[in-house]
Amino acid sequence: MSGDDPVVESDDEDGDAHDEAARWHRRFAVELFNRSWDLLEQPDRSPDDDAELLAAAFGSAYHWGRVGTAENRALADHQIAKAASGAGQPALALHYARRALEAIEIGRFGDWQVAAAYEGMARACAAAGDLNGRDYWVQRCTVALGAVPDAADRSVVAEQLLNLPHRRPQEE
C-alpha cells in the first residue's frame, strides 16, 4: 500500500454511506443539545456535571458543524455560551456568545433568535461580572422581544432572561 492509497475505501457509489453518516450526526447533535439543556436546568450540578455539560454542548456543536445549517451552528454556539456561563467559564461564555450573536445578525434567522442572542450576551456578561454589559444586553433583549411575533418563542426567551444567574462565589 503506497502513501497515496486511502486507508478506508467506500464501496458506496450512490451516497448511502454519506446519508447514513449525516443521520447519525444529526441524531448526536440533537441528543447532545438536549443533554446539555437538561444539565443546565439541573439545580445543583457537581464539577463532573459541569464538565459533562460543556462536553455535551461542544459535542452538539461539532455534529451540527458537520450537517447543520448556519442557524443550527449559531444556536449551537449560543448553547456553548449558556453552558460555559453555567459552568463558571466566563471568558469561554463571552467568546461563544459573541460568535452566536454575530452569526445570528449576519444570518438574519428570525426575531426570536436575535432576542436569544442578546439574552446569551447578557448571561455571559453576568457570568463575567460585567453588570453594565449585562444590563445593556438585557435592555436590548427586552426591546427585541417586542418584535417576536410568536408568544411561545417570546415566552421561552423571556423566561431565560428572567433567570439570569449571578456570578458564582468562587469567581467574585
C-alpha positions in Angstrom: 0.0 0.0 0.0 1.5 3.3 -1.0 1.2 6.6 0.9 -1.4 7.8 -1.6 -3.8 4.9 -1.1 -6.9 5.6 1.1 -6.9 3.8 4.4 -10.6 3.0 4.1 -12.3 2.7 0.8 -16.0 3.0 0.2 -18.0 0.6 -1.9 -20.8 3.0 -1.8 -21.2 4.9 -5.1 -24.6 6.4 -4.5 -24.1 8.3 -1.3 -25.9 6.0 1.1 -23.0 6.0 3.4 -22.9 9.8 3.4 -26.6 9.9 4.1 -26.2 7.4 7.0 -23.4 9.5 8.5 -25.5 12.6 8.2 -28.4 11.0 10.0 -26.0 10.0 12.8 -24.5 13.5 13.0 -28.0 15.0 13.2 -29.1 12.5 15.9 -26.0 13.1 18.0 -26.3 16.9 17.6 -29.9 16.8 18.9 -29.3 14.3 21.7 -26.2 16.2 23.0 -28.0 19.6 22.7 -30.9 18.1 24.8 -28.5 16.6 27.3 -26.7 20.0 27.7 -30.1 21.6 28.2 -31.1 19.0 30.9 -27.8 19.7 32.7 -28.3 23.4 32.5 -31.7 23.0 34.2 -30.2 20.8 37.0 -30.1 23.0 40.1 -27.1 21.5 41.9 -24.5 20.4 39.4 -21.3 18.9 40.5 -17.9 19.7 38.8 -18.3 16.5 36.9 -21.8 17.6 35.8 -20.3 20.9 34.6 -17.7 19.0 32.6 -20.4 16.9 31.0 -22.4 20.0 30.3 -19.6 21.6 28.4 -18.7 18.3 26.6 -22.3 17.9 25.5 -22.6 21.4 24.3 -19.3 21.2 22.3 -20.3 17.7 21.0 -23.6 19.1 19.7 -21.8 22.0 18.1 -19.4 19.6 16.4 -22.1 17.5 15.0 -24.1 20.5 13.8 -21.0 21.7 12.2 -20.9 18.6 10.1 -24.6 18.6 8.9 -26.4 21.6 10.2 -27.5 24.9 8.7 -25.9 28.2 9.6 -28.8 28.7 12.0 -28.1 25.3 13.7 -24.4 26.3 14.1 -25.2 29.7 15.5 -27.7 28.2 18.1 -25.0 25.6 19.0 -22.6 28.4 19.8 -25.4 30.0 21.8 -25.7 26.8 23.8 -22.0 26.6 24.4 -22.2 30.2 25.8 -25.0 29.2 28.1 -23.1 26.1 29.2 -19.9 28.0 29.8 -21.8 30.6 31.8 -23.4 28.0 33.9 -20.1 26.1 34.4 -18.3 29.2 35.6 -16.3 29.8 32.5 -17.0 33.5 31.7 -14.3 34.0 29.1 -15.5 31.0 27.1 -19.1 32.2 27.6 -18.3 35.6 26.2 -16.4 34.2 23.2 -19.2 31.9 22.2 -22.0 34.4 22.9 -20.2 36.9 20.6 -19.9 34.2 17.9 -23.6 33.3 18.2 -24.6 37.0 18.1 -22.5 37.7 15.0 -23.8 34.6 13.2 -27.4 35.4 14.0 -27.1 39.0 13.0 -25.4 38.1 9.7 -27.8 35.2 9.0 -31.0 37.2 9.8 -32.7 34.0 11.0 -35.6 35.5 12.9 -36.7 37.7 15.7 -36.6 35.1 18.5 -33.0 34.1 17.5 -31.9 37.8 17.8 -33.6 38.1 21.2 -32.0 34.8 22.3 -28.5 36.0 21.2 -29.0 39.2 23.3 -30.0 37.0 26.2 -26.9 35.0 25.7 -24.8 38.1 25.8 -26.5 39.3 29.0 -25.9 35.8 30.5 -22.2 35.8 29.5 -21.7 39.3 30.8 -23.4 38.4 34.1 -21.1 35.3 34.4 -18.1 37.6 33.8 -19.3 40.0 36.5 -19.8 42.8 33.9 -23.0 44.2 35.3 -23.1 47.2 32.9 -22.8 44.8 30.0 -25.4 42.6 31.4 -27.8 45.5 31.8 -27.1 46.7 28.3 -27.9 43.3 26.8 -31.0 42.8 29.0 -32.3 46.1 27.6 -31.6 45.1 24.0 -33.2 41.7 24.6 -36.3 43.3 26.2 -36.7 45.5 23.1 -36.1 42.6 20.7 -38.7 40.5 22.5 -41.3 43.1 21.4 -40.6 42.1 17.8 -41.1 38.4 18.4 -44.5 37.5 16.9 -44.9 34.0 18.4 -46.0 34.1 22.0 -44.3 30.7 22.8 -41.0 31.8 21.3 -41.2 35.1 23.2 -42.0 33.3 26.4 -39.0 30.9 26.2 -36.5 33.8 25.7 -38.2 36.0 28.3 -38.1 33.2 30.9 -34.4 32.7 30.2 -33.9 36.5 30.6 -35.6 36.5 34.0 -33.4 33.6 35.2 -30.0 35.1 34.5 -27.6 33.7 37.0 -25.5 35.6 39.4 -21.7 35.3 39.4 -20.5 32.2 41.2 -19.0 33.0 44.6 -15.6 31.5 43.7 -15.2 34.0 40.9 -16.0 37.1 42.9 
